[in-house]
Amino acid sequence: MNLARRIRTARRLVSRRGPRLAALRFLVGLIPNERQRVLALTLVAGVVCGSVAVAFHFTIRLFERVLIDRALAVPGYWRLALCVLTPAAGGLACGVLLHYVVPGARGSGIPQVKEAYAIKGGRVPLREAVGKFLVGALQIGSGSSLGREGPTVHICAGVVSRLGRTAALSRQNLARLLPVGAAAGIAAAFNAPIAAVTFALEEIVGDLDQTMLSGVVVAAALAAVTERGVLGEHPVFDIPTGYGLHYASSLLFYALLGVAAAPVSLAFTESLLWLRARFKATAAVPPWARPAIGGLVTGTLAAAALAWFHVSGVTGGGYDTLLEALSGKLALEVLLLLGALKLVATVFSYSSGGAGGIFAPALFIGGMLGGAVGWCDVTLFHHPQTEVGAFALVGMGAVFAGIIRAPITSVLIIFEMTNGYSLVLPLMIANMTAYGLARRWRPTPIYEALLEQDGIYLPYRRGTVAHALEVISVADAMATQPVTLPAALTVEEAASHVESLRHSTYPVVGPQNVFVGLVTKARLRLAVAEGGRNRLLKEIADGKNFVYPDYSLARAAVRMNSQGVSLVAVLRRDDRTLVGLIAMTDIVRAQARAVVALGDVDVSVMPKSRDEGSNGAGRT
């Protein structure tokens, strides 16, 4: 009776989602093959993500005009006061929203997308994407020293994830769709489709996965076309023509620029991680008030730059001021001051828990550093002052490579943002020098370090933990009380029952708890849409994805990878009785505990409990 009552309750919930099911029925009738649906969604994602990215850009500009630009336009001492108060007030408002309404929208968004791709099977909640859109626009528009590029990736990933789930894609194809959204977001944010492709492969996927390459390329191209159709065909920075390697003697300073970019990148990364850990550990300031501190510090530093040198750039992405550096119009002391202030402001804005990215600040800091080294070149060799702008351009890529650790993207993104292709050799020298040194001194990139600070370890990370996963058994990490579905249920009954539950994959069992197979919400919705609502559940359950309790976690992970899934059933060997479930999240948690046991991380940042997986299918 209890199960029947729950099914009736869930059926009423399903009836409220009629439009989604109707859309799925229409899509399945139009494109029955899943591979073709993936291609269609790739085309749709490129256009939709391009449009969303443009809308995000316009929303930020609207908030900037209403908030920080208006504060900077006030004459007299009120200008300095409002310059301090506006980012602080914006940070406070965003802190309240992030704490009470959309906590998943905190940060740049790229770590969340990496986690979703590697662990969560491509699932990015649309609620987080909408929250990132609104809170990110408010925080950047009010003056926090953050960029729009990372949030754009998060927003577009949420959009494509929602499209994929609406189309009832399998977990494998849903995960493959995520880099498509990331590439589309970067292409539209930077007007750089080629760099967007390499970024999605380098940063999100982790390697050159040829199975995803075509979709990523198509989506990035469509997003860039959409963005250019609205904003025009122009690079992000319209720099003077004629930049190039005009003097062989400048190669020495370009190499020194790469050497200098490495410690600057490490100073940014280390200070951001250290301060973020301090903010997370402190109890003196409530979490909702912490972004206000970042805004207050940013506003104070921006006011100092205005008072001392009458220049802006500390707030927001700083692209207008960066363009002046690329044009060689800023003095040496201004370049040094703005670079230092921007670094501190960004560290406080991000570490305090704001919603915004670090791409634009990284480029800004690199431009200031490059311009300063360019002044040394001009002074020593008596080269024309225009060389300062060329060094600023190369510095952008060098610091970006040192912080983000995407070496190919760091070269291509500078080309596409500036339409400057004449500095290939200096860019390659400086970028690879900065990347190599930064990687040697700190092997873990910043986005993975941020995840590890939150106790999240990506499964493709290599190290001493690999041996630990060979000796830990599935029985030591599996969830032992999964929510099961009787094999005798019809597809319609099962779909109604699970619609109100939070997991996406469920084991189907027969009498005596004998395992029949696994079934996902997406498979159930698809079966209903295809007219199979009266079929028995055992007819559509997939019975091949299982392991035994004595398997090692490494062997279980290999089996998941070969089957293209992130969750398998755990069966008793003699009678195929279901004894539990093991998900990729369980393996990652075991990996994290092994890292702690090896003394590689601070135990204080580890999760205190297995809040998911003990009563269901885990993070699927």
Secondary structure, 3 states (H helix, E strand, C coil): CHHHHHHHHHHHHHHCCHHHHHHHHHHHHHCCCHHHHHHHHHHHHHHHHHHHHHHHHHHHHHHHHHCHHHHHCCCCHHHHHHHHHHHHHHHHHHHHHHHHCCHHHCECCHHHHHHHHHCCCCCCCHHHHHHHHHHHHHHHHCCCCCECHHHHHHHHHHHHHHHHHHCCCCHHHHHHHHHHHHHHHHHHHHCCHHHHHHHHHHHHHCCCCHHHHHHHHHHHHHHHHHHHHHHCCCCCCCCCCCCCCCCCCHHHHHHHHHHHHHHHHHHHHHHHHHHHHHHHHCCCCCHHHHHHHHHHHHHHHHHHHHHHHCCCCCCCCCHHHHHHHHCCCCCHHHHHHHHHHHHHHHHHHHHCCCECECHHHHHHHHHHHHHHHHHHHHHHHCCCCCHHHHHHHHHHHHHHHHHHCCHHHHHHHHHHHHCCCCCHHHHHHHHHHHHHHHHHHCCCCHHHHHHHHCCCCCCCCCCCHHHHHHHCEHHHCCECCCCCEECCCEHHHHHHHHCCCCCCEEEEECHHHEEEEEEEHHHHHHHHHCCCCCCEHHHCCECCCEECCCCEHHHHHHHHHHHCCCEEEEECCCCCEEEEEEEHHHHHHHHHHHHHHCCCCCHHHCCCCCCCCCCCCCCC
